[in-house]
């Protein structure tokens, strides 16, 4: 069984519980918070992901961490189950799979915008409105500055990339000139 199959199976199980309560974001926020703490701490990742440490040690660490973060009981039980089944190393993939399920049900699209320079509030609102019209979904945008783009913007919606950067245009010109020579 591939790691994506495992992640999908576990995310679907938690999502089914969330569906019964119609509170998808509550569990997502718990998973995301726990995952963020794990990602930020290399020692914690080593303990949780390394098979050298036994399940009881991992459960103790997860239990302490859950008390510090303060997640809901079902989320805590889910994370303990991942430790019991030896699947805690798939946590990042499970969070991503759960987010995709949640976004589909809540009619959301996650859009990443890369730009060489800071965007004005008006331009951000215009891009968001355009993306909502294009996707027919509520858009959540993440804007990242990348000076290597030189100018223009790069928009990524799921697997689709719209590259309107000056860098991409210069590369196209370079290819055309290379073909002419």
C-alpha positions in Angstrom: 0.0 0.0 0.0 1.5 3.4 -1.0 1.9 6.2 1.4 -0.8 8.3 -0.3 -3.2 5.4 0.0 -2.5 5.2 3.7 -2.9 9.0 4.1 -6.1 8.9 2.2 -7.5 6.1 4.3 -6.8 7.8 7.6 -7.9 11.3 6.4 -11.2 9.8 5.1 -11.8 8.1 8.4 -11.4 11.4 10.4 -13.3 13.3 7.8 -16.2 11.0 8.1 -16.3 11.8 11.9 -16.1 15.5 11.1 -18.9 15.1 8.6 -21.3 13.8 11.2 -20.7 16.9 13.3 -20.5 19.2 10.2 -17.4 20.7 11.8 -14.6 20.0 9.3 -12.3 22.9 10.2 -12.1 22.0 13.9 -10.3 18.7 13.3 -8.2 20.2 10.5 -7.0 23.0 12.8 -6.1 20.4 15.4 -4.2 18.2 12.9 -2.5 21.3 11.4 -1.4 22.6 14.8 0.0 19.3 15.9 1.8 18.8 12.5 3.3 22.3 12.7 4.8 21.6 16.1 6.3 18.3 14.8 7.7 19.9 11.7 9.3 22.7 13.7 11.1 20.4 16.1 13.7 18.0 14.6 14.1 16.1 17.9 10.4 15.5 18.2 10.3 14.3 14.6 13.2 11.9 15.4 11.3 10.4 18.3 8.0 10.1 16.5 9.2 8.9 13.1 12.1 6.7 14.1 11.2 3.0 14.6 13.9 2.6 17.2 11.6 4.3 19.8 8.8 2.0 21.0 5.1 2.9 20.9 4.9 3.6 24.7 7.6 6.3 24.5 5.9 7.8 21.4 2.5 7.8 23.1 4.0 9.5 26.2 5.5 12.2 24.0 2.3 12.6 22.0 0.2 12.8 25.2 2.4 15.5 26.7 2.3 17.4 23.4 -1.5 17.1 23.1 -2.0 18.6 26.6 0.3 21.5 25.6 -1.6 22.2 22.4 -5.1 21.5 23.7 -6.8 19.6 20.9 -10.2 18.1 21.0 -10.7 14.6 22.3 -11.4 13.0 18.9 -8.4 14.6 17.4 -6.3 13.4 20.3 -7.6 9.9 19.9 -6.9 10.0 16.2 -3.3 11.1 16.8 -2.8 8.4 19.4 -4.2 5.8 16.9 -1.6 6.9 14.3 1.1 6.2 16.9 -0.5 2.8 17.8 -0.7 1.8 14.2 2.8 3.1 13.3 1.4 5.7 10.9 2.4 8.9 12.7 5.1 9.4 10.1 2.3 10.0 7.5 0.9 12.9 9.4 1.9 15.6 6.9 0.3 13.6 4.0 -2.8 13.0 6.1 -3.2 16.7 6.8 -2.9 17.5 3.1 -5.4 14.8 2.2 -7.9 15.9 4.8 -7.5 19.5 3.6 -8.4 18.5 0.1 -11.5 16.7 1.3 -12.5 19.7 3.4 -11.9 22.2 0.6 -14.1 20.1 -1.7 -17.0 20.0 0.7 -16.7 23.7 1.7 -16.2 24.7 -2.0 -12.8 26.4 -1.3 -9.8 26.8 -3.6 -6.3 27.4 -2.3 -4.4 29.8 -4.5 -0.7 30.6 -4.3 0.4 33.9 -5.8 4.1 34.6 -6.4 5.1 38.2 -7.1 8.4 40.1 -7.4 7.1 43.1 -5.5 4.5 43.7 -2.8 0.9 43.9 -4.1 -1.5 46.7 -3.1 -4.6 45.7 -1.2 -6.7 46.7 -4.2 -4.7 44.4 -6.5 -4.9 41.5 -4.0 -8.7 42.0 -3.9 -8.9 42.1 -7.7 -6.8 38.9 -8.1 -8.9 37.1 -5.5 -12.1 38.2 -7.3 -10.7 37.0 -10.6 -9.7 33.6 -9.1 -13.1 33.2 -7.5 -14.7 33.8 -10.9 -12.3 31.4 -12.5 -12.7 28.6 -10.0 -16.3 29.2 -8.9 -15.1 28.7 -5.4 -14.3 30.7 -2.3 -10.6 31.5 -2.6 -8.0 31.5 0.1 -4.8 33.1 -1.2 -1.2 32.9 0.0 1.0 35.6 -1.5 4.8 35.1 -1.6 7.4 37.5 -2.8 10.0 36.2 -5.1 12.5 38.8 -6.5 13.7 36.2 -9.0 10.5 36.6 -11.0 11.7 40.1 -12.0 8.1 41.3 -12.5 4.6 40.0 -13.1 2.9 37.2 -11.1 2.7 33.5 -11.0 -0.6 32.0 -9.8 -1.0 28.3 -8.8 -4.4 26.8 -8.3 -4.1 23.1 -7.4 -2.0 21.5 -10.2 -2.5 24.4 -12.6 0.1 27.1 -13.0 -0.4 30.5 -14.6 3.0 32.0 -15.2 2.8 35.7 -16.1 6.2 36.5 -14.8 8.8 38.5 -16.7 11.3 35.7 -16.1 9.1 33.2 -17.9 8.6 35.6 -20.8 12.3 36.2 -21.1 12.9 32.4 -21.1 10.3 32.1 -24.0 12.1 34.8 -25.9 15.4 33.0 -25.3 14.0 29.7 -26.6 12.6 31.4 -29.7 15.9 33.1 -30.4 17.8 29.8 -29.9 15.5 28.1 -32.4 16.2 30.9 -35.0 20.0 30.5 -34.8 
